[in-house]
Amino acid sequence: MKKNLSLCLSLVVIIACLSLGLSGCKKPSGSPKDQTINLSYSIFFPPTHIQCKTAVAWAEEIEKRTNGKVKITVYPAGTLTKAPQCYEGVVNGISDIGMSCLAYTRGRFPLLEGLDLPLGYPSGTAATRIATDIALKYKPQEMADTHLLYIHAHGPGILASKKEVKNLEEMKGLKVRATGLSAKIVTELGGTPVAMSQPETYEALQKGVVEATFCPIETLKGWKQGEVIEYVTNTAVIGYTTSMFVVMNNKTWNSLPADIQKIFTDVSKAWVDKHGQAWDDADQQGREFIKSLNRPEFLLSPDEQQKWKQAVQPILDQYTTDTEAKNLPGKAVLNDIQTMLINYSAK
């Protein structure tokens, strides 16, 4: 009898925890002022990645500014929710906070997909600032089921290859590792996209399964792919990015006192440039890595740059067509991004 009673009580406790959002059985709104607010943060990056470290620093800053009232437990490497399920995990309360890529759920964020277009992002800082500004300005309905804290995005995607690529003609038939949007870019440039994950890419390049890869230059060091390519073509003129959200569960956000919400907002604003700089630092390390391997980096001539821009224009046109068909302001978003990029170039 006692054993059954103990089992019943245990089940009641478990159910109570689940009903509070799987977040350490945290107290609901209205708890005493000295009650600690325990939050969970799901991140797809491994703990050794600079972006995970930057996120951990963000969580520590939140705890510091709240004098320990808020404690955030980080679950890296997809241990709480895998990258493609991270956003819905936040929506459903599996985690209070989540970071992953918008592109991992194609079609889920039709307006914000415009952030990743091959528009010529010059740096991770520029991409991160622009992505956050656009998302906060338009507040798209597609993200209304969470509270957006900020977005960060890597530096321009470049072409790393086993043979020289100095002009558009040399892209014809080239087998390029690319997924999602970058696969469309490869197709428009005349190449043949081959989908695969980053962990598979090193061996695929080594064995000749693919002849090139589209990636931010930091990848050439981070994933050691610089060892199995021979050349880098600086295609920053059509540099795409990959935007990564940092969002909070709406119920969790609404349960926070106003002063705590302000701290989250202020710290998140400060961390936009920290994430952007982290991407730029990683790109610089990647560039130094390929130099140490004596891999030449080519810059497209002005004429070639124009050809490559014209080649990917259909991707931009399709984005505008698709979003306008859904009554979304895709054209306005695209114009805003391009104007911001011009301003960054002027600086």
TORKOL-4160 file (C-alpha; in steps of 0.2 Angstrom, whole numbers, padded with zeros to 4 digits, m for minus):
347
<pt num="1" X="0000" Y="0000" Z="0000"/>
<pt num="2" X="0014" Y="0012" Z="0005"/>
<pt num="3" X="0023" Y="0007" Z="m0011"/>
<pt num="4" X="0008" Y="0011" Z="m0022"/>
<pt num="5" X="0005" Y="0028" Z="m0013"/>
<pt num="6" X="0024" Y="0033" Z="m0015"/>
<pt num="7" X="0022" Y="0028" Z="m0034"/>
<pt num="8" X="0006" Y="0039" Z="m0036"/>
<pt num="9" X="0015" Y="0054" Z="m0027"/>
<pt num="10" X="0030" Y="0052" Z="m0039"/>
<pt num="11" X="0018" Y="0052" Z="m0054"/>
<pt num="12" X="0010" Y="0068" Z="m0048"/>
<pt num="13" X="0026" Y="0077" Z="m0046"/>
<pt num="14" X="0032" Y="0072" Z="m0064"/>
<pt num="15" X="0015" Y="0078" Z="m0071"/>
<pt num="16" X="0017" Y="0094" Z="m0062"/>
<pt num="17" X="0034" Y="0097" Z="m0069"/>
<pt num="18" X="0028" Y="0093" Z="m0087"/>
<pt num="19" X="0014" Y="0105" Z="m0085"/>
<pt num="20" X="0026" Y="0119" Z="m0081"/>
<pt num="21" X="0036" Y="0117" Z="m0097"/>
<pt num="22" X="0049" Y="0104" Z="m0094"/>
<pt num="23" X="0060" Y="0118" Z="m0087"/>
<pt num="24" X="0066" Y="0113" Z="m0070"/>
<pt num="25" X="0048" Y="0114" Z="m0062"/>
<pt num="26" X="0050" Y="0133" Z="m0062"/>
<pt num="27" X="0038" Y="0144" Z="m0052"/>
<pt num="28" X="0024" Y="0152" Z="m0062"/>
<pt num="29" X="0021" Y="0171" Z="m0063"/>
<pt num="30" X="0017" Y="0178" Z="m0046"/>
<pt num="31" X="0030" Y="0168" Z="m0036"/>
<pt num="32" X="0039" Y="0177" Z="m0022"/>
<pt num="33" X="0052" Y="0190" Z="m0027"/>
<pt num="34" X="0067" Y="0180" Z="m0021"/>
<pt num="35" X="0061" Y="0164" Z="m0031"/>
<pt num="36" X="0075" Y="0159" Z="m0044"/>
<pt num="37" X="0069" Y="0158" Z="m0062"/>
<pt num="38" X="0076" Y="0142" Z="m0070"/>
<pt num="39" X="0076" Y="0142" Z="m0089"/>
<pt num="40" X="0082" Y="0129" Z="m0102"/>
<pt num="41" X="0092" Y="0134" Z="m0118"/>
<pt num="42" X="0093" Y="0122" Z="m0132"/>
<pt num="43" X="0108" Y="0125" Z="m0144"/>
<pt num="44" X="0113" Y="0115" Z="m0159"/>
<pt num="45" X="0131" Y="0120" Z="m0159"/>
<pt num="46" X="0143" Y="0109" Z="m0150"/>
<pt num="47" X="0150" Y="0116" Z="m0134"/>
<pt num="48" X="0167" Y="0119" Z="m0141"/>
<pt num="49" X="0160" Y="0130" Z="m0155"/>
<pt num="50" X="0163" Y="0149" Z="m0153"/>
<pt num="51" X="0144" Y="0153" Z="m0156"/>
<pt num="52" X="0139" Y="0141" Z="m0142"/>
<pt num="53" X="0152" Y="0149" Z="m0131"/>
<pt num="54" X="0145" Y="0166" Z="m0135"/>
<pt num="55" X="0128" Y="0160" Z="m0131"/>
<pt num="56" X="0134" Y="0154" Z="m0114"/>
<pt num="57" X="0142" Y="0171" Z="m0111"/>
<pt num="58" X="0125" Y="0179" Z="m0115"/>
<pt num="59" X="0116" Y="0167" Z="m0102"/>
<pt num="60" X="0129" Y="0171" Z="m0089"/>
<pt num="61" X="0127" Y="0190" Z="m0092"/>
<pt num="62" X="0108" Y="0188" Z="m0089"/>
<pt num="63" X="0112" Y="0179" Z="m0073"/>
<pt num="64" X="0124" Y="0193" Z="m0068"/>
<pt num="65" X="0112" Y="0207" Z="m0072"/>
<pt num="66" X="0098" Y="0199" Z="m0063"/>
<pt num="67" X="0109" Y="0196" Z="m0047"/>
<pt num="68" X="0106" Y="0177" Z="m0049"/>
<pt num="69" X="0087" Y="0178" Z="m0050"/>
<pt num="70" X="0088" Y="0170" Z="m0067"/>
<pt num="71" X="0098" Y="0155" Z="m0071"/>
<pt num="72" X="0099" Y="0147" Z="m0088"/>
<pt num="73" X="0105" Y="0130" Z="m0091"/>
<pt num="74" X="0112" Y="0127" Z="m0109"/>
<pt num="75" X="0109" Y="0111" Z="m0118"/>
<pt num="76" X="0122" Y="0111" Z="m0132"/>
<pt num="77" X="0124" Y="0099" Z="m0147"/>
<pt num="78" X="0106" Y="0096" Z="m0149"/>
<pt num="79" X="0105" Y="0086" Z="m0133"/>
<pt num="80" X="0088" Y="0094" Z="m0129"/>
<pt num="81" X="0080" Y="0096" Z="m0146"/>
<pt num="82" X="0089" Y="0093" Z="m0163"/>
<pt num="83" X="0092" Y="0107" Z="m0174"/>
<pt num="84" X="0077" Y="0105" Z="m0186"/>
<pt num="85" X="0065" Y="0103" Z="m0171"/>
<pt num="86" X="0073" Y="0117" Z="m0160"/>
<pt num="87" X="0060" Y="0130" Z="m0165"/>
<pt num="88" X="0045" Y="0120" Z="m0162"/>
<pt num="89" X="0053" Y="0114" Z="m0146"/>
<pt num="90" X="0052" Y="0132" Z="m0140"/>
<pt num="91" X="0034" Y="0134" Z="m0146"/>
<pt num="92" X="0029" Y="0118" Z="m0136"/>
<pt num="93" X="0039" Y="0122" Z="m0121"/>
<pt num="94" X="0052" Y="0108" Z="m0122"/>
<pt num="95" X="0064" Y="0122" Z="m0120"/>
<pt num="96" X="0062" Y="0140" Z="m0114"/>
<pt num="97" X="0075" Y="0147" Z="m0126"/>
<pt num="98" X="0081" Y="0140" Z="m0142"/>
<pt num="99" X="0095" Y="0143" Z="m0155"/>
<pt num="100" X="0095" Y="0135" Z="m0173"/>
<pt num="101" X="0094" Y="0140" Z="m0191"/>
<pt num="102" X="0079" Y="0147" Z="m0200"/>
<pt num="103" X="0085" Y="0137" Z="m0215"/>
<pt num="104" X="0083" Y="0120" Z="m0206"/>
<pt num="105" X="0064" Y="0121" Z="m0208"/>
<pt num="106" X="0062" Y="0127" Z="m0226"/>
<pt num="107" X="0045" Y="0134" Z="m0229"/>
<pt num="108" X="0042" Y="0138" Z="m0211"/>
<pt num="109" X="0049" Y="0155" Z="m0212"/>
<pt num="110" X="0044" Y="0161" Z="m0230"/>
<pt num="111" X="0047" Y="0180" Z="m0227"/>
<pt num="112" X="0063" Y="0178" Z="m0217"/>
<pt num="113" X="0071" Y="0166" Z="m0229"/>
<pt num="114" X="0075" Y="0182" Z="m0238"/>
<pt num="115" X="0089" Y="0185" Z="m0226"/>
<pt num="116" X="0099" Y="0170" Z="m0233"/>
<pt num="117" X="0098" Y="0176" Z="m0251"/>
<pt num="118" X="0115" Y="0178" Z="m0261"/>
<pt num="119" X="0115" Y="0197" Z="m0259"/>
<pt num="120" X="0133" Y="0200" Z="m0256"/>
<pt num="121" X="0135" Y="0201" Z="m0237"/>
<pt num="122" X="0152" Y="0207" Z="m0233"/>
<pt num="123" X="0154" Y="0200" Z="m0215"/>
<pt num="124" X="0146" Y="0191" Z="m0201"/>
<pt num="125" X="0143" Y="0207" Z="m0191"/>
<pt num="126" X="0134" Y="0215" Z="m0206"/>
<pt num="127" X="0124" Y="0200" Z="m0209"/>
<pt num="128" X="0119" Y="0198" Z="m0190"/>
<pt num="129" X="0115" Y="0217" Z="m0188"/>
<pt num="130" X="0104" Y="0217" Z="m0204"/>
<pt num="131" X="0095" Y="0200" Z="m0200"/>
<pt num="132" X="0091" Y="0206" Z="m0183"/>
<pt num="133" X="0085" Y="0223" Z="m0189"/>
<pt num="134" X="0074" Y="0216" Z="m0202"/>
<pt num="135" X="0066" Y="0203" Z="m0191"/>
<pt num="136" X="0062" Y="0216" Z="m0177"/>
<pt num="137" X="0056" Y="0229" Z="m0190"/>
<pt num="138" X="0044" Y="0217" Z="m0199"/>
<pt num="139" X="0039" Y="0206" Z="m0184"/>
<pt num="140" X="0033" Y="0192" Z="m0196"/>
<pt num="141" X="0018" Y="0182" Z="m0191"/>
<pt num="142" X="0028" Y="0166" Z="m0195"/>
<pt num="143" X="0038" Y="0170" Z="m0178"/>
<pt num="144" X="0023" Y="0176" Z="m0168"/>
<pt num="145" X="0022" Y="0160" Z="m0159"/>
<pt num="146" X="0038" Y="0164" Z="m0150"/>
<pt num="147" X="0047" Y="0179" Z="m0143"/>
<pt num="148" X="0062" Y="0184" Z="m0154"/>
<pt num="149" X="0077" Y="0190" Z="m0144"/>
<pt num="150" X="0089" Y="0192" Z="m0159"/>
<pt num="151" X="0096" Y="0184" Z="m0174"/>
<pt num="152" X="0114" Y="0181" Z="m0179"/>
<pt num="153" X="0122" Y="0175" Z="m0196"/>
<pt num="154" X="0138" Y="0170" Z="m0203"/>
<pt num="155" X="0150" Y="0179" Z="m0215"/>
<pt num="156" X="0149" Y="0177" Z="m0234"/>
<pt num="157" X="0148" Y="0160" Z="m0242"/>
<pt num="158" X="0163" Y="0157" Z="m0253"/>
<pt num="159" X="0168" Y="0143" Z="m0265"/>
<pt num="160" X="0182" Y="0131" Z="m0260"/>
<pt num="161" X="0187" Y="0119" Z="m0274"/>
<pt num="162" X="0200" Y="0106" Z="m0279"/>
<pt num="163" X="0203" Y="0115" Z="m0296"/>
<pt num="164" X="0204" Y="0134" Z="m0301"/>
<pt num="165" X="0187" Y="0143" Z="m0303"/>
<pt num="166" X="0191" Y="0161" Z="m0309"/>
<pt num="167" X="0176" Y="0163" Z="m0320"/>
<pt num="168" X="0158" Y="0158" Z="m0322"/>
<pt num="169" X="0162" Y="0146" Z="m0337"/>
<pt num="170" X="0172" Y="0136" Z="m0325"/>
<pt num="171" X="0157" Y="0132" Z="m0314"/>
<pt num="172" X="0149" Y="0122" Z="m0328"/>
<pt num="173" X="0146" Y="0104" Z="m0322"/>
<pt num="174" X="0156" Y="0107" Z="m0306"/>
<pt num="175" X="0150" Y="0095" Z="m0292"/>
<pt num="176" X="0148" Y="0106" Z="m0277"/>
<pt num="177" X="0143" Y="0101" Z="m0260"/>
<pt num="178" X="0128" Y="0112" Z="m0256"/>
<pt num="179" X="0111" Y="0111" Z="m0247"/>
<pt num="180" X="0095" Y="0121" Z="m0247"/>
<pt num="181" X="0098" Y="0139" Z="m0253"/>
<pt num="182" X="0116" Y="0136" Z="m0258"/>
<pt num="183" X="0110" Y="0122" Z="m0269"/>
<pt num="184" X="0099" Y="0134" Z="m0279"/>
<pt num="185" X="0114" Y="0145" Z="m0281"/>
<pt num="186" X="0125" Y="0131" Z="m0288"/>
<pt num="187" X="0112" Y="0127" Z="m0300"/>
<pt num="188" X="0110" Y="0145" Z="m0306"/>
<pt num="189" X="0129" Y="0146" Z="m0308"/>
<pt num="190" X="0129" Y="0131" Z="m0319"/>
<pt num="191" X="0136" Y="0118" Z="m0307"/>
<pt num="192" X="0129" Y="0102" Z="m0300"/>
<pt num="193" X="0124" Y="0103" Z="m0282"/>
<pt num="194" X="0127" Y="0088" Z="m0271"/>
<pt num="195" X="0118" Y="0088" Z="m0254"/>
<pt num="196" X="0127" Y="0081" Z="m0239"/>
<pt num="197" X="0131" Y="0087" Z="m0221"/>
<pt num="198" X="0146" Y="0095" Z="m0215"/>
<pt num="199" X="0153" Y="0080" Z="m0207"/>
<pt num="200" X="0152" Y="0071" Z="m0223"/>
<pt num="201" X="0161" Y="0084" Z="m0234"/>
<pt num="202" X="0179" Y="0081" Z="m0229"/>
<pt num="203" X="0179" Y="0063" Z="m0235"/>
<pt num="204" X="0168" Y="0068" Z="m0251"/>
<pt num="205" X="0181" Y="0081" Z="m0256"/>
<pt num="206" X="0196" Y="0070" Z="m0252"/>
<pt num="207" X="0189" Y="0055" Z="m0263"/>
<pt num="208" X="0182" Y="0067" Z="m0277"/>
<pt num="209" X="0164" Y="0063" Z="m0274"/>
<pt num="210" X="0162" Y="0082" Z="m0275"/>
<pt num="211" X="0175" Y="0095" Z="m0282"/>
<pt num="212" X="0170" Y="0110" Z="m0272"/>
<pt num="213" X="0160" Y="0116" Z="m0257"/>
<pt num="214" X="0150" Y="0132" Z="m0254"/>
<pt num="215" X="0153" Y="0138" Z="m0236"/>
<pt num="216" X="0159" Y="0152" Z="m0225"/>
<pt num="217" X="0178" Y="0152" Z="m0225"/>
<pt num="218" X="0178" Y="0148" Z="m0206"/>
<pt num="219" X="0172" Y="0131" Z="m0211"/>
<pt num="220" X="0188" Y="0127" Z="m0219"/>
<pt num="221" X="0197" Y="0127" Z="m0202"/>
<pt num="222" X="0183" Y="0122" Z="m0191"/>
<pt num="223" X="0179" Y="0106" Z="m0201"/>
<pt num="224" X="0197" Y="0105" Z="m0208"/>
<pt num="225" X="0191" Y="0105" Z="m0226"/>
<pt num="226" X="0205" Y="0117" Z="m0231"/>
<pt num="227" X="0216" Y="0101" Z="m0230"/>
<pt num="228" X="0207" Y="0093" Z="m0245"/>
<pt num="229" X="0204" Y="0108" Z="m0256"/>
<pt num="230" X="0217" Y="0117" Z="m0267"/>
<pt num="231" X="0209" Y="0134" Z="m0271"/>
<pt num="232" X="0197" Y="0147" Z="m0264"/>
<pt num="233" X="0187" Y="0159" Z="m0275"/>
<pt num="234" X="0181" Y="0174" Z="m0266"/>
<pt num="235" X="0162" Y="0175" Z="m0271"/>
<pt num="236" X="0157" Y="0188" Z="m0258"/>
<pt num="237" X="0149" Y="0198" Z="m0271"/>
<pt num="238" X="0135" Y="0185" Z="m0271"/>
<pt num="239" X="0139" Y="0180" Z="m0253"/>
<pt num="240" X="0124" Y="0171" Z="m0245"/>
<pt num="241" X="0122" Y="0169" Z="m0226"/>
<pt num="242" X="0113" Y="0157" Z="m0214"/>
<pt num="243" X="0102" Y="0166" Z="m0201"/>
<pt num="244" X="0101" Y="0159" Z="m0184"/>
<pt num="245" X="0087" Y="0163" Z="m0172"/>
<pt num="246" X="0087" Y="0165" Z="m0153"/>
<pt num="247" X="0069" Y="0164" Z="m0147"/>
<pt num="248" X="0060" Y="0162" Z="m0131"/>
<pt num="249" X="0043" Y="0153" Z="m0127"/>
<pt num="250" X="0029" Y="0165" Z="m0127"/>
<pt num="251" X="0022" Y="0159" Z="m0110"/>
<pt num="252" X="0039" Y="0160" Z="m0102"/>
<pt num="253" X="0042" Y="0177" Z="m0108"/>
<pt num="254" X="0025" Y="0184" Z="m0103"/>
<pt num="255" X="0028" Y="0176" Z="m0085"/>
<pt num="256" X="0044" Y="0187" Z="m0083"/>
<pt num="257" X="0043" Y="0203" Z="m0073"/>
<pt num="258" X="0045" Y="0219" Z="m0083"/>
<pt num="259" X="0062" Y="0222" Z="m0076"/>
<pt num="260" X="0068" Y="0205" Z="m0080"/>
<pt num="261" X="0061" Y="0207" Z="m0098"/>
<pt num="262" X="0071" Y="0223" Z="m0100"/>
<pt num="263" X="0087" Y="0214" Z="m0095"/>
<pt num="264" X="0084" Y="0201" Z="m0108"/>
<pt num="265" X="0081" Y="0214" Z="m0121"/>
<pt num="266" X="0096" Y="0225" Z="m0117"/>
<pt num="267" X="0108" Y="0210" Z="m0116"/>
<pt num="268" X="0102" Y="0203" Z="m0132"/>
<pt num="269" X="0104" Y="0219" Z="m0141"/>
<pt num="270" X="0122" Y="0220" Z="m0134"/>
<pt num="271" X="0125" Y="0202" Z="m0140"/>
<pt num="272" X="0121" Y="0205" Z="m0158"/>
<pt num="273" X="0138" Y="0212" Z="m0162"/>
<pt num="274" X="0146" Y="0200" Z="m0151"/>
<pt num="275" X="0140" Y="0185" Z="m0161"/>
<pt num="276" X="0143" Y="0195" Z="m0177"/>
<pt num="277" X="0161" Y="0198" Z="m0172"/>
<pt num="278" X="0163" Y="0180" Z="m0167"/>
<pt num="279" X="0158" Y="0175" Z="m0184"/>
<pt num="280" X="0171" Y="0187" Z="m0192"/>
<pt num="281" X="0185" Y="0181" Z="m0180"/>
<pt num="282" X="0181" Y="0163" Z="m0185"/>
<pt num="283" X="0182" Y="0169" Z="m0204"/>
<pt num="284" X="0199" Y="0177" Z="m0201"/>
<pt num="285" X="0205" Y="0161" Z="m0193"/>
<pt num="286" X="0199" Y="0151" Z="m0207"/>
<pt num="287" X="0208" Y="0163" Z="m0220"/>
<pt num="288" X="0224" Y="0162" Z="m0210"/>
<pt num="289" X="0222" Y="0143" Z="m0210"/>
<pt num="290" X="0221" Y="0141" Z="m0229"/>
<pt num="291" X="0236" Y="0153" Z="m0230"/>
<pt num="292" X="0246" Y="0142" Z="m0219"/>
<pt num="293" X="0242" Y="0128" Z="m0231"/>
<pt num="294" X="0247" Y="0139" Z="m0246"/>
<pt num="295" X="0230" Y="0138" Z="m0254"/>
<pt num="296" X="0228" Y="0153" Z="m0266"/>
<pt num="297" X="0212" Y="0164" Z="m0264"/>
<pt num="298" X="0205" Y="0172" Z="m0280"/>
<pt num="299" X="0195" Y="0188" Z="m0281"/>
<pt num="300" X="0183" Y="0188" Z="m0296"/>
<pt num="301" X="0186" Y="0202" Z="m0308"/>
<pt num="302" X="0173" Y="0216" Z="m0309"/>
<pt num="303" X="0166" Y="0209" Z="m0325"/>
<pt num="304" X="0165" Y="0192" Z="m0318"/>
<pt num="305" X="0157" Y="0199" Z="m0302"/>
<pt num="306" X="0143" Y="0206" Z="m0313"/>
<pt num="307" X="0141" Y="0190" Z="m0322"/>
<pt num="308" X="0139" Y="0180" Z="m0305"/>
<pt num="309" X="0126" Y="0193" Z="m0299"/>
<pt num="310" X="0116" Y="0192" Z="m0314"/>
<pt num="311" X="0117" Y="0173" Z="m0313"/>
<pt num="312" X="0109" Y="0172" Z="m0296"/>
<pt num="313" X="0096" Y="0186" Z="m0300"/>
<pt num="314" X="0082" Y="0173" Z="m0303"/>
<pt num="315" X="0083" Y="0167" Z="m0285"/>
<pt num="316" X="0079" Y="0184" Z="m0279"/>
<pt num="317" X="0065" Y="0186" Z="m0292"/>
<pt num="318" X="0058" Y="0169" Z="m0286"/>
<pt num="319" X="0058" Y="0175" Z="m0268"/>
<pt num="320" X="0049" Y="0191" Z="m0272"/>
<pt num="321" X="0036" Y="0181" Z="m0282"/>
<pt num="322" X="0033" Y="0168" Z="m0269"/>
<pt num="323" X="0031" Y="0180" Z="m0255"/>
<pt num="324" X="0020" Y="0192" Z="m0264"/>
<pt num="325" X="0009" Y="0177" Z="m0269"/>
<pt num="326" X="0007" Y="0174" Z="m0250"/>
<pt num="327" X="0003" Y="0193" Z="m0247"/>
<pt num="328" X="0020" Y="0195" Z="m0238"/>
<pt num="329" X="0031" Y="0210" Z="m0240"/>
<pt num="330" X="0045" Y="0201" Z="m0248"/>
<pt num="331" X="0049" Y="0215" Z="m0261"/>
<pt num="332" X="0050" Y="0228" Z="m0246"/>
<pt num="333" X="0061" Y="0216" Z="m0236"/>
<pt num="334" X="0073" Y="0213" Z="m0251"/>
<pt num="335" X="0074" Y="0232" Z="m0254"/>
<pt num="336" X="0078" Y="0235" Z="m0236"/>
<pt num="337" X="0092" Y="0222" Z="m0235"/>
<pt num="338" X="0100" Y="0229" Z="m0251"/>
<pt num="339" X="0099" Y="0247" Z="m0245"/>
<pt num="340" X="0107" Y="0242" Z="m0229"/>
<pt num="341" X="0121" Y="0233" Z="m0238"/>
<pt num="342" X="0124" Y="0248" Z="m0248"/>
<pt num="343" X="0126" Y="0258" Z="m0232"/>
<pt num="344" X="0138" Y="0245" Z="m0225"/>
<pt num="345" X="0148" Y="0246" Z="m0241"/>
<pt num="346" X="0149" Y="0265" Z="m0240"/>
<pt num="347" X="0156" Y="0264" Z="m0222"/>
